[in-house]
Structure formats: C-alpha cells, structure tokens
C-alpha cells in the first residue's frame, strides 16, 4: 500500500462524513430549540418596531408649534 492510497482513502472518509453530516436530519430537541429561537427573534423585532413607532410619535408631539 503506497502513500497515495493511504491519503486518498483518508480524504474520501472525510468527504463522506461531511456529506453524511449535511444529510442528517435535526433531532426533535434541535428543531424545538430552533423554533424557540425564531419565535424569540420575531418577538424582539416586533418589540423593536413598537419602540420606534412610539419614539416617532413622541418626537412629533414634542416639536414646538410656530
């Protein structure tokens, strides 16, 4: 067995392991964690939007009238 065969076999093993990892379906726990994260991000964006809208209303009211 020469050096070429040993190196090519090692690389092929890594490539198939990478492909297997890409095809792996997430576990129930991972999917649930992803869902919780997405919900939290959506709630955060909604809150941030409300804050900006309220700040805009306050700026409009605080402007001095001529």
BALOBA-1460 file (C-alpha; in Angstrom, 3 decimals):
// residues 66
<rec num="1" residu="x" x="0.000" y="0.000" z="0.000"/>
<rec num="2" residu="x" x="1.596" y="3.256" z="-1.156"/>
<rec num="3" residu="x" x="1.291" y="6.745" z="0.234"/>
<rec num="4" residu="x" x="-1.204" y="7.809" z="-2.424"/>
<rec num="5" residu="x" x="-3.736" y="5.139" z="-1.438"/>
<rec num="6" residu="x" x="-3.495" y="5.966" z="2.243"/>
<rec num="7" residu="x" x="-4.030" y="9.715" z="1.699"/>
<rec num="8" residu="x" x="-6.840" y="9.320" z="-0.803"/>
<rec num="9" residu="x" x="-8.681" y="6.915" z="1.470"/>
<rec num="10" residu="x" x="-8.424" y="9.356" z="4.402"/>
<rec num="11" residu="x" x="-9.785" y="12.211" z="2.349"/>
<rec num="12" residu="x" x="-12.631" y="10.102" z="0.966"/>
<rec num="13" residu="x" x="-13.618" y="9.157" z="4.512"/>
<rec num="14" residu="x" x="-13.726" y="12.822" z="5.494"/>
<rec num="15" residu="x" x="-15.764" y="13.726" z="2.400"/>
<rec num="16" residu="x" x="-18.353" y="11.046" z="3.108"/>
<rec num="17" residu="x" x="-18.519" y="12.124" z="6.761"/>
<rec num="18" residu="x" x="-19.139" y="15.729" z="5.647"/>
<rec num="19" residu="x" x="-21.866" y="14.582" z="3.242"/>
<rec num="20" residu="x" x="-23.441" y="12.464" z="5.963"/>
<rec num="21" residu="x" x="-23.487" y="15.461" z="8.332"/>
<rec num="22" residu="x" x="-25.181" y="17.620" z="5.690"/>
<rec num="23" residu="x" x="-27.885" y="14.983" z="5.107"/>
<rec num="24" residu="x" x="-28.517" y="14.360" z="8.809"/>
<rec num="25" residu="x" x="-31.981" y="15.377" z="9.916"/>
<rec num="26" residu="x" x="-32.092" y="17.533" z="13.037"/>
<rec num="27" residu="x" x="-33.289" y="15.911" z="16.242"/>
<rec num="28" residu="x" x="-36.568" y="16.880" z="17.879"/>
<rec num="29" residu="x" x="-34.632" y="18.834" z="20.507"/>
<rec num="30" residu="x" x="-32.714" y="20.780" z="17.843"/>
<rec num="31" residu="x" x="-35.892" y="21.587" z="15.917"/>
<rec num="32" residu="x" x="-37.626" y="22.745" z="19.069"/>
<rec num="33" residu="x" x="-34.665" y="24.934" z="20.015"/>
<rec num="34" residu="x" x="-34.647" y="26.446" z="16.521"/>
<rec num="35" residu="x" x="-38.384" y="27.170" z="16.774"/>
<rec num="36" residu="x" x="-37.930" y="28.839" z="20.174"/>
<rec num="37" residu="x" x="-35.106" y="30.949" z="18.782"/>
<rec num="38" residu="x" x="-37.154" y="32.028" z="15.761"/>
<rec num="39" residu="x" x="-40.117" y="32.933" z="17.984"/>
<rec num="40" residu="x" x="-37.887" y="34.946" z="20.307"/>
<rec num="41" residu="x" x="-36.334" y="36.796" z="17.361"/>
<rec num="42" residu="x" x="-39.770" y="37.584" z="15.918"/>
<rec num="43" residu="x" x="-40.963" y="38.908" z="19.287"/>
<rec num="44" residu="x" x="-37.814" y="41.001" z="19.624"/>
<rec num="45" residu="x" x="-38.305" y="42.542" z="16.167"/>
<rec num="46" residu="x" x="-41.958" y="43.265" z="16.973"/>
<rec num="47" residu="x" x="-40.981" y="44.976" z="20.224"/>
<rec num="48" residu="x" x="-38.289" y="46.984" z="18.476"/>
<rec num="49" residu="x" x="-40.801" y="48.139" z="15.850"/>
<rec num="50" residu="x" x="-43.222" y="49.266" z="18.571"/>
<rec num="51" residu="x" x="-40.459" y="51.189" z="20.334"/>
<rec num="52" residu="x" x="-39.512" y="53.022" z="17.130"/>
<rec num="53" residu="x" x="-43.143" y="53.853" z="16.371"/>
<rec num="54" residu="x" x="-43.688" y="55.213" z="19.878"/>
<rec num="55" residu="x" x="-40.492" y="57.255" z="19.676"/>
<rec num="56" residu="x" x="-41.638" y="58.754" z="16.363"/>
<rec num="57" residu="x" x="-45.000" y="59.716" z="17.917"/>
<rec num="58" residu="x" x="-43.265" y="61.322" z="20.880"/>
<rec num="59" residu="x" x="-40.927" y="63.295" z="18.600"/>
<rec num="60" residu="x" x="-43.899" y="64.596" z="16.609"/>
<rec num="61" residu="x" x="-45.690" y="65.727" z="19.783"/>
<rec num="62" residu="x" x="-42.578" y="67.303" z="21.258"/>
<rec num="63" residu="x" x="-41.988" y="69.628" z="18.284"/>
<rec num="64" residu="x" x="-42.648" y="73.260" z="19.134"/>
<rec num="65" residu="x" x="-45.522" y="74.854" z="17.239"/>
<rec num="66" residu="x" x="-44.950" y="78.066" z="15.332"/>
